[in-house]
């Protein structure tokens, strides 16, 4: 059930370059009406899942429960690697061999939706869930639903789990630096930058800090833009980073880079997240699952977690990752596939999922259940607060490609290679190339 949202995004890019071309080459568009089936023996539906190892055993348990409750349906569970699904699914749909349910990641799911491989779940959800107290669609965090909606609000997929970031910090380093804990001070952009600077230490004056204030290993700086009331991409697929809100956020992030407080990644060396585990980084944004690693360290560090910092307009924003499901448009068993998705995301099944250490709640009513364990971090319940201001990354076509251009072009500004306007000009050009074919249709 739990997806691969905790993968670092740098590991997700290489295989995506040709994915959309494959999808669009399939010439797919539209969705089919719900097919009917003749009565008789149980219907078999095929589910492509990326779950493996211990997670796969949990999935098998849920499948057995579903089949017991739905004796007219059998589930053929097929493992497909996370990296292979966006490449294989368009081809399978075009060839008529697609499964009935597929695990998808919001990082590349919109590209599949844009290729038209999905069955539109909007009407099914309204029919079955909107007024069903047993399911309670309003109980699902809005940011989770947004991850799988088209630009015009159609529900092309259904959320299964959420992966969000809290701001972990090393309490030992905070104490050593004489700093007030983030949970005991006004935690905002200014105080976070000041803390990061004071936590960065170059003890031998070789201009190479032995300790850094901040790690961006699991952090997307454009969350700062959203927290400040800005946008990333406009509804007509143009660069939205020229607004004053976006500029202020990027100027702020520029200060982190110029102050050299961000832990670097050096090939062959521990990555910044591993440096945090070693007590060499002060602040590390990451998902709840990081606590599982920290609690098992041979050399434990003191740590806790806090909210995202308040922006100058007094807001916070976190972008959601995680996983979900789509029903391919060629499925001959839409109703049965939909029943499986409803079962897997029901309150009862998700309550079982939350018994797994580190699992995040998909539903508002289960926040307390998710963070009831007694192990550190002390303030882990802030993840429940973060879920309340979690939003989807921009739901635009080619988001995986667009994101890489944003990070690359604006990264040159943050590193001091070009001015902000020069970086924005280049981003304008790159977005125009990405969306050129759409504009001529």
Beta strands, then each sheet from edge to edge (+ up, - down):
strand 1: 43-49
strand 2: 73-79
strand 3: 101-104
strand 4: 158-163
strand 5: 166-170
strand 6: 212-215
strand 7: 281-286
strand 8: 303-306
strand 9: 318-319
strand 10: 321-326
strand 11: 390-391
sheet 1: 2+ 1+ 3+ 10- 4+
sheet 2: 6+ 7+ 5- 8+
sheet 3: 9+ 11+
end
